[in-house]
Amino acid sequence: MMNSTSTVIICVIVAISYFIRGAHTSTEERTLQNDLFFNYSADIRPVQNYSEILYVDFGFDVIGIMDVDEKNQRLTVRGLIKSDWYDYQLRWNPDDYNGITELAFNEDWAWKPSWVLSNSATEKIFFQTSKIVKVTYEGRVSFSSPTVLSVPCDMDIRYFPFDTQSCNVYVATWQYTADLLRLEPMTDSLSTEITNSVGENTEWFFESGTMAVRLVNSYSPLMTWSVLIMSLTFERRPLYYIINIILPAILMSLLTLLVYVLPCDCAEKKSFSISIFISMSVFNLIVGSLLPETSGSVPLIGRFHLFNMAFVSFSTLVATVVLRIHHRQKANLEMSFWVRRVFIELIPRLLMMEKLKSLVNDDGDFVRRGKIHPLTSPGDAGSMKTKSVNVLDIEDVADGMYEDSHYSRHQKTDVVEDILGEIKGFGEKAKLKQKEQMKFEEWRYVALVIDRLGLYSSIFAFTIGSMYIFAESSGN
């Protein structure tokens, strides 16, 4: 019981002492404020000599990238501005005021610079500052305040969507020229820890930031202003565009290769490639709606889509030529020497294609395995002997038919000659038909060779072209 009573008494004594000390401290702060701001003017620059230059330190912490509008070329960023300067009038001895080393007061009580966003993209050019300012006993005044900056930014879209943008923010004070006030950066580089942890943006990654001061002449050489330039560099996260635009475009381009897989006599070859071309055009319109309307540069993804459209156009051209050659008209069946030499002998050998088994040379004879046979009997080697045997068989049949008849030998010879004439006529027609069919086969083989050549050329061009276009982004 005695111990609990003692504990209560001690707590009451401690509370009373803290209350008395707090009241005493509050009184000392009030006294310090009255002493500091007695006969103090917030409109006068805090220097002892008018010709003395006042140096003001400025800092900025990027909290997050709110918006990057490529269409209107505008950057909106959220951050924390910091500034401090020396005011010789706001100094005191901490021993005279119960050890107070820091004092907070309303910003309207003391002098402070009026910050201006020189390249603001909105009508708001003045910074929104905090209402509370702090000062140390040495006269060092400082304040920090969150703000939102919106500035124009010249977007370099050459490597979109693998691009890295850099925008400049110009900060100045409009009251004083450089001979009266100079801005100094607190640090040469901006910190990225706050941005990439607290204010992370799903589309953009804040990469780096620098600060530098430049003297700018506005109206005359005598009017020089101190301008602080913040350069913000941020990199795009391309995953969204890879999944939704680039990969579908690559898949549609690969579908173009199926045009060469279809048979040469298939009319859907051309319609299939035209459908892919229309899809590419729609994708190109989607990409164009995301980019600023500028003729300064063509984005990487735009060049890739143009390349794909040229790739599909080439496949459409090849499909048209293949169909035209495959369905060759009878009036144009004659093949020139160079066509036969290039598309039947040389290119198939380079492409390792199966050779055409039976060909027709310029004399109208079959060429098979390097040997020439008369077109009269393209099937067997001993054709003349076969022809003689066939004639004797026909004469024997005629003798058997007419040996008991009243017809003379001369009449029977006429009948045999008529039969042989008819057979020869049928043979000539068959040979012409077979020759024509072989010429058709030659042109169809040429169409197949062109189709295969287009396939290999397309694979090579698509691989090299795509690698070259996307390799440009690695140098960004």
Disulfide bonds with the S-S distance in Angstrom:
Cys153-Cys167 1.75
